[in-house]
């Protein structure tokens, strides 16, 4: 029985890896034949590899500031299991000094720098479209973010709307869970910052305010917490 379960798990992993490879190969073709890419990303290919349950996808943004009505995205990261999405974006507005201090990201003309070294950036529309395509590879994905209700979700949906991608995004995700109020309801603690929660439950320190690290650690916290479906539903933002 154990061998059968291991074989099944290995088979599922292989299928997921295969679909990720297909997606990467198809993205350049999508610019010429977008209908073909949409068919592959949402049709029978994915149906064959998906499970019956909804899939949490942990996400985080780094931005040019804290004004949710005006700030721009400079890093968008997500993770689910061992599948990772991470892009840097050259912002369309200036970064505040506070944002640069926290994220170690700065802008130098046409370049985005992380700790004074250039990082490759992706145009906004392409980054957001690729993110939606990444989400489409999961069965009924829902996003999970820390303080997402007040910050990440409104920023992400506003920028998606600016590029006329919000409707497509909302057709893919089933909602967004905010782990900040969820953790407050589950535990009595002196603080609820993600850094504190990681130290408290995982006994680790990490590079906070790097979106790729934030999502990795949030996924680990969620696994440890194992929140009930009732709590998850209570703290879910509808698309």
N, C-alpha and C positions, 0 to 999 in steps of 0.2 A: 504493500500500500504506500509506504514511504517512497519507494522508487518511482511509483506511478505519479505521486504528487510532485516529486522533484523533476521528472520528465515533463510534466504539464507546465510547471513553473518555468523551466528552461525553454520550452516551446513558446510560451507567451512572451518571454523576454526577447527571443529571437524575432518573433513577429513584430514586436514594438520597435526593435532596432531596424528591421527591414522597412517599416513604414516611415520611420524618421529619415532613413537613407533616401527613400523614394521622394519624400517631401523636399529634401535638400536638392536633389537632382532636378526636380520639376520646377523649382522657383524661377530659374532663368527662362524656362520655356513658358512659364505663366505670363510673362510680360507680352508674349506674342499670342499665346492661346489661353487666355484667362479662364475660358469656359472649361477647358480640359482639366486645369488645376483644381477648379472648384469641384468638378465631378469626382476627382480622385480623393480630395481632402474631405468630402462629405458623403461619399457613396459607399458602395459595397466593400471596398478595400478596408475601410476603417471598421465597418460593422463586424467583419470577421474577427477582429482582434480585440474588441471591446468587451469589458465585463458588464454585468447587469447593474452594478452600483455606480452612484455618482462619484466623481473623482475630485479630490481636493488638489488645487494647484496654488502653491504659495507664491505670492508676488510682492514686489516692493518697488518703489520709485525713489530716485534721488532727483531733486529739482533745484531750480535757480533761487528759490526762496520759499517762504511759508504762506504767501498769499494764494490761496487756492483758486481765486478768480483770475489770477494773472501770471503765476509762475509757469515755467516751462520744464519739460522733462529732460534730464541729462543722462539718466540711466534707468533702464527698465529690465528687471530680472524676474524670473519665475523658475520654479522647480516642482516636480512631482515625481516621487520615487528617485530614480537615477537619471531622469531626463531634465535637462537644464536649458533655459533660454536666458540670454544676456546680451543686451545691446547698449551702446553709448550713442547719444544724440547731441549734435551741436545745437545749443539752445538758440532760440530766436530772440531772446532778450538777455540783458546782462545778468550775471549772477551777483547776489548780495555777498558781502564779505562774510556774513555769518554762515551762509550755505557753503562757501568755499572752505571755510575753516572746518566745518563738520565733515564734509565729504572728501576733502583733499582734491576736489575738481576745480580747475580754473580754465578760463578761455583766453587764448592768445591768438587774436586775429581769426583765421579760419581753422584753428586747431583747438581741440579739447585736450587738456592735460590732466593726468592723474598723478599726483605727487611729482609734478613738474616734468612728466614724460608724456609725449603724445599717445593718445589711444585712437584706434580706428573708430570712426563714427558712421552711422547709417542715417539717411534722410528720414524725416519723421513718417511720411506715408509708408515707406517701405518697412520701417521698424514696426509700426502698428499693424500693418498687413501681415507681416511675418509672425507677430505675436498672436494674431487671430488664427493663423494657420497652425501654429503650435498648439493652441487650445483645441482646435478641431481634431487633433489626433487622440484626444481623450474621450472617454464615455461620460457624457453629461458633466462637463467640468464646472466646478464652482471655485471662485477665487477665495483665498484666505490671506488676510493681511493684518498687521498690527497697527491699530489706530486708523484703519482703512476707511471707516465711516466718515470721519471728519477730514481726512487728508487725501490718501492715495486714490480712493474711489472717485471723489468729485474731480480731482485733477485729471485722472485717466479718462473719465467719461467726457469731460470738457474738451480735451485735446482730440479724442476720437471724433467728437462731433465736428470739430473744426475741419477735419479731413473727410467728412461724410462717411465715416466708418462705424459710427455708434450703432446704427440699426443692425449691421452685420454682426458686430460684437455681442449685442444683446440677444441675438438669435442663437448664439453659441453657448454663453455662460448662463447658468441657472441662478446666479446670485453671488454675493460676496460676504464672507464671514469676517467679522471684526473680532480679533482675539484679545483686544484690550478690555472691553466690557465683559467678554466671556471669561477671561482670567480673573477679573474682579469678582465675578459671581461664584467662581469655583474655589477661590482661595482668599484667605485673610492675610494680607501681606502689607508691609510698610510702603512698598513702591511697586509699580507695574510697568516700568520701562522694559523693553525687550532685553536690554543688557542685564538688568537686575534679574529678570526671569530666567535667562540662560544660566547665570551664575548660581541662582537658587536651585534650579531643577536639574541642570546638566553639569554643574560644577566646572564650567568652562568660561574662558574669556575669548573674545573673538573680535575681528575687525568690524565693529558696528558702523553703520552709515555707509557701508559698501553694500549696495543692493544685493549683489550675488551672495555675499556672506549672510546678510540678514535673512534671505529666504531659506537658505540652507539650515540655519539655526532655528527658524520658526517651524520648519517641518519637523525637526527633532523634538521641539517642545510639544507640538501637537500630538506626536506619537506617544510621548510620555503621558500627557494629560488624558488622552482618549475621551474627549468630551462626549456626552450623550447626544443622541439625535435631537432631543428636545431643546437642549442648550444651543446646539448648532443652529437649529431653526430659529430660535428666539433672537439670535444675534446675527442673522443673515439679512443683508441688504438686498432687496429685490432689484433686478435689472430694470 
